Amino acid sequence: MKPLDSTPRRGHGDTTLRCVAVPVVASDIGPVLAQLFALWSDERFAPVVDARTHRPHLMIVANAANEDQLALAEALFRDHPKLANAFSGFSALSADLAGDFDRYERKPGAREGAYGARAGPNFQFFKTMEFSQERGGFTLQIEVDCLPVSAGWVEATQDVIDDHTSAWVIGSVYAGIGELKKKTQSHLNGNALYRTGDPLFQAFLREVWQPRLMKQIGLDYTVPYDCWWALECARASARKPNDAWHLFQAYDPFFHSDPFVVNLLVTTAEVDDYLDVFDRHATLGQAPVFFHGQAMNSVRASLLEHPSDGMPQAISRLSGAEVSGSVSGTKIPVTVASGPGWLESLARRYAEDPTLAASLLRAAAAEMNVNPKNFGAGPLGALDRAVKQLGPDDAVVQYFRKTEARVVSLGSAEGSSSH
């Protein structure tokens, strides 16, 4: 018998977050984009808190924008100079979609156009992946209703990549209950990470993803690009091997699920569900980085209107619910792991690996922003050691101290108002 080839596995290549891509419709280039840039310019939600962090390129991709609209996007970026310190550069591009390529039908049962009811978002996605290729590494695609939980979200996103260095797609499943069809309930939402700098992934997009999506649209007119893989997996049959089964065998290892984006379909009154889901994943050691859903448009406006609020305070204003760090009473069933919390686990890892000092402080700041009432029980000794290790002039330490001071002041204000 001929010996098997011992050629080693292909290396992981560039695993750096090189690009942040924001897909928009042309009408978003105005107040909506200005709001997003204003939020990112606020220290509560700054993309980067550590000057040593690699700064990704920021790219806006419109479905169909003219030169004046693209120039306005560039002007909005210049109007927020703090973003120049967070990103290595900025570009505003148009996918130049028109006619049936730019269709987005919301009316159930409508069947007009040659490429499906969601042709516009589908083709815009493939254009965004193409535009991002030259940046290398990974691209984070986030829509305007996908908001960071706290500052330092570029570093936190890089931490997610570091947990999935072999992936082509790193995405999050739906975090709620109901709403979704069984065949697509496990799909990874399009607000996700994509390995756009990898030629193999780009070939997969061109030769497999897009043509197979078009084939599925012939069977189901409403299929969006991010549900395609879930449908392939649902069709795959090992008992009676079919083309979907062979695709599943070859490519499923490159699709990784991670709860770094909380995707929910909730009303403004139910927006407190985001905090419940955050608790569920944080308790299991996977704290989310972004909240995504239409309700986040209202949250974004509230955060800008109330500059002293963190994410939980903004959510509390909209839902009318008391901000709490507990998952008890949540409308979404949860399973909470027993034993030490996620920060305590990270603190133990820091005790063995001092290079995790900045990661520990960023994680602690995120926990303070989302669960301020619970933070007093955190690993305070480890945090003090991390602060001393990095020193008072370190950007992460300064951000941690500012967050700590704001949470303390909010607690004092609540205490005085209760008397």
Secondary structure as UniProt FT lines:
FT   STRAND          17..24
FT   HELIX           26..28
FT   TURN            29..30
FT   HELIX           31..41
FT   HELIX           43..45
FT   TURN            51..52
FT   STRAND          57..62
FT   HELIX           67..78
FT   HELIX           81..85
FT   STRAND          89..94
FT   HELIX           99..102
FT   TURN            108..109
FT   TURN            117..118
FT   HELIX           119..132
FT   HELIX           133..135
FT   STRAND          138..141
FT   TURN            144..145
FT   STRAND          146..148
FT   HELIX           153..162
FT   TURN            165..166
FT   STRAND          169..171
FT   HELIX           182..184
FT   TURN            185..186
FT   STRAND          192..194
FT   TURN            196..197
FT   HELIX           199..204
FT   HELIX           205..209
FT   HELIX           210..219
FT   TURN            221..222
FT   HELIX           225..227
FT   HELIX           228..235
FT   TURN            238..241
FT   HELIX           243..251
FT   HELIX           252..254
FT   STRAND          255..257
FT   TURN            259..260
FT   STRAND          261..263
FT   HELIX           268..270
FT   TURN            271..272
FT   HELIX           273..283
FT   TURN            284..285
FT   STRAND          290..292
FT   HELIX           295..305
FT   TURN            307..308
FT   HELIX           311..319
FT   TURN            328..329
FT   HELIX           342..352
FT   HELIX           354..356
FT   HELIX           357..370
FT   HELIX           372..377
FT   HELIX           380..390
FT   TURN            392..393
FT   HELIX           395..417
//
